[in-house]
Amino acid sequence: MLSGTNSDLRLQASRELPGLTKELKSDKSERMERVEHGTDLFDEMKQRFLSFKKHKYMQNLELYEKLAKDQAPKFMVIACADSRVCPSSILGFQPGEAFVVRNVANMVPPYENGPSETNAGLEFAVNSLKVENILVIGHSRCGGIRALMSMHDDVETSSLIGSWVSVGMNARVRMKAATKLLNFDQQCKHCEKESVNCSLVNLLTYPWVEEKVRNGELAIHGGYYDFVDCAFEKWTLDYKESNPNNKSGKVAVKDRAFWF
């Protein structure tokens, strides 16, 4: 009886083996297809580069030869790393016009937080390139802001994202209090803008930024790109009302404009 059972099991296994082999081959084919698709993506990227070289670089050779020697951008732009938020595409910056730093949720940490990629870029842009404007751009449906708004007020986080976005904790606390009657998505939208203001004030904690703003050599601006409705909002920080000694957390702005 046992022998018959073993024989039946071997027969069943032999019948299932072709199906299993077929699945393994299918998985391998799918992996190969993904690899080949990646190659196709780089082929497309190559064509885009060659098109850029032919239609932009070669037709503006004098500009690019000048840029090869030096850069003198008027703007530093601090934007989110989100793939849907490209400052050059949205605002039409051309090569040499804007020094761009992108990070999760377009945060600017205060000076006392110590070195980071963002403030290293800030130092270079302000002190070496001598930009005349800093523009911090927030945007709709920001995953970093959603992570921030999902945190608890006084809880330390061990994740890299949580640790980074906690830079905007003051904005989160203010918006949670001011928008408590709204749903979570609406709260996040308000915080997306308030976190920009938080970053504008944080910029003033850098001595060399504050000095240039005070002397009228540098202006600090906020922006908000709503990619759902394709609208852009821009405002400028009012230094007199938003200096580092202002402990109220209130940010004064001027020259607010809406672009539809």
Backbone hydrogen bonds, N-H to C=O, Kabsch-Sander energy under -0.5 kcal/mol:
donor,donor_aa,acceptor,acceptor_aa,energy
5,T,1,M,-1.9
6,N,2,L,-2.4
7,S,3,S,-2.2
8,D,4,G,-2.2
9,L,5,T,-2.2
10,R,6,N,-2.4
11,L,7,S,-2.1
12,Q,8,D,-2.4
13,A,9,L,-2.6
14,S,10,R,-2.3
15,R,11,L,-1.7
16,E,12,Q,-2.0
17,L,13,A,-1.8
19,G,15,R,-0.5
20,L,16,E,-2.2
21,T,17,L,-3.0
22,K,18,P,-2.3
23,E,19,G,-2.0
24,L,20,L,-2.4
25,K,21,T,-2.5
26,S,22,K,-2.2
27,D,23,E,-2.6
28,K,24,L,-2.4
29,S,25,K,-2.5
30,E,26,S,-2.3
31,R,27,D,-2.3
32,M,28,K,-2.6
33,E,29,S,-2.4
34,R,30,E,-2.1
35,V,31,R,-2.2
36,E,32,M,-2.8
37,H,33,E,-2.5
38,G,34,R,-2.0
39,T,35,V,-1.8
40,D,36,E,-2.2
41,L,37,H,-2.1
42,F,38,G,-1.8
43,D,39,T,-2.1
44,E,40,D,-2.4
45,M,41,L,-2.2
46,K,42,F,-2.5
47,Q,43,D,-2.0
48,R,44,E,-2.1
49,F,45,M,-2.4
50,L,46,K,-2.7
51,S,47,Q,-2.2
52,F,48,R,-2.5
53,K,49,F,-2.8
54,K,50,L,-2.2
55,H,51,S,-3.0
56,K,52,F,-2.3
57,Y,52,F,-2.5
58,M,53,K,-2.7
60,N,56,K,-1.0
60,N,57,Y,-0.7
61,L,58,M,-0.8
64,Y,60,N,-2.0
65,E,61,L,-2.3
66,K,62,E,-1.8
67,L,63,L,-2.4
68,A,64,Y,-1.5
69,K,65,E,-0.6
69,K,66,K,-1.1
70,D,66,K,-1.4
74,K,97,E,-0.8
75,F,97,E,-1.4
76,M,133,N,-2.3
77,V,99,F,-2.6
78,I,135,L,-2.8
79,A,77,V,-0.6
79,A,101,V,-2.3
81,A,103,N,-1.5
85,V,82,D,-1.9
86,C,84,R,-0.5
89,S,86,C,-0.5
90,I,86,C,-2.7
91,L,87,P,-2.8
92,G,88,S,-0.9
93,F,87,P,-0.6
97,E,94,Q,-2.4
99,F,75,F,-2.8
100,V,98,A,-0.7
101,V,77,V,-2.8
103,N,79,A,-2.0
106,N,103,N,-1.5
107,M,104,V,-0.7
113,N,110,P,-1.9
114,G,111,Y,-1.6
120,A,116,S,-1.8
121,G,117,E,-2.0
122,L,118,T,-2.0
123,E,119,N,-2.3
124,F,120,A,-2.0
125,A,121,G,-2.6
126,V,122,L,-2.6
127,N,123,E,-2.5
128,S,123,E,-0.6
128,S,124,F,-1.7
129,L,124,F,-2.4
131,V,125,A,-2.0
132,E,74,K,-1.5
133,N,74,K,-1.6
134,I,219,A,-2.3
135,L,76,M,-3.0
136,V,134,I,-0.5
136,V,221,H,-2.3
137,I,78,I,-2.6
137,I,135,L,-0.6
138,G,136,V,-0.6
138,G,223,G,-3.0
140,S,225,Y,-2.0
142,C,139,H,-0.5
143,G,141,R,-0.5
146,R,142,C,-1.9
147,A,143,G,-2.0
148,L,144,G,-2.0
149,M,145,I,-2.9
150,S,146,R,-1.1
151,M,148,L,-1.3
155,V,152,H,-1.0
156,E,154,D,-0.5
163,S,159,S,-2.3
164,W,160,L,-2.0
165,V,161,I,-2.9
166,S,162,G,-1.2
167,V,164,W,-1.8
168,G,165,V,-2.3
169,M,166,S,-1.9
171,A,168,G,-0.5
172,R,168,G,-1.9
173,V,169,M,-2.6
174,R,170,N,-2.2
175,M,171,A,-2.4
176,K,172,R,-2.5
177,A,173,V,-1.6
178,A,174,R,-2.2
179,T,175,M,-2.2
180,K,177,A,-0.6
182,L,179,T,-2.1
187,Q,183,N,-2.3
188,C,184,F,-2.4
189,K,185,D,-1.8
190,H,186,Q,-2.0
191,C,187,Q,-2.3
192,E,188,C,-2.2
193,K,189,K,-1.1
194,E,190,H,-2.4
195,S,191,C,-2.8
196,V,192,E,-0.6
197,N,193,K,-1.6
198,C,194,E,-2.2
199,S,195,S,-1.9
200,L,196,V,-2.1
201,V,197,N,-2.2
202,N,198,C,-2.1
203,L,199,S,-1.9
204,L,200,L,-0.8
204,L,201,V,-0.8
205,T,202,N,-1.7
206,Y,203,L,-1.4
209,V,206,Y,-1.0
210,E,206,Y,-2.8
211,E,207,P,-2.3
212,K,208,W,-1.0
213,V,209,V,-2.4
214,R,210,E,-2.7
215,N,211,E,-1.9
216,G,213,V,-1.3
217,E,212,K,-2.7
218,L,212,K,-1.2
219,A,132,E,-2.0
221,H,134,I,-3.3
222,G,235,W,-2.8
223,G,136,V,-2.3
224,Y,233,E,-2.3
225,Y,138,G,-2.6
226,D,224,Y,-0.6
226,D,231,A,-2.9
227,F,225,Y,-0.9
230,C,226,D,-1.0
231,A,226,D,-1.7
232,F,259,W,-2.8
233,E,224,Y,-2.3
234,K,257,A,-2.8
235,W,222,G,-2.6
236,T,254,K,-2.8
237,L,220,I,-2.6
238,D,252,A,-2.9
239,Y,237,L,-0.9
241,E,238,D,-0.8
242,S,238,D,-1.1
242,S,239,Y,-0.6
246,N,243,N,-2.3
247,K,245,N,-1.0
249,G,246,N,-0.6
252,A,250,K,-0.5
254,K,236,T,-2.8
257,A,234,K,-3.0
259,W,232,F,-3.8
260,F,258,F,-0.6
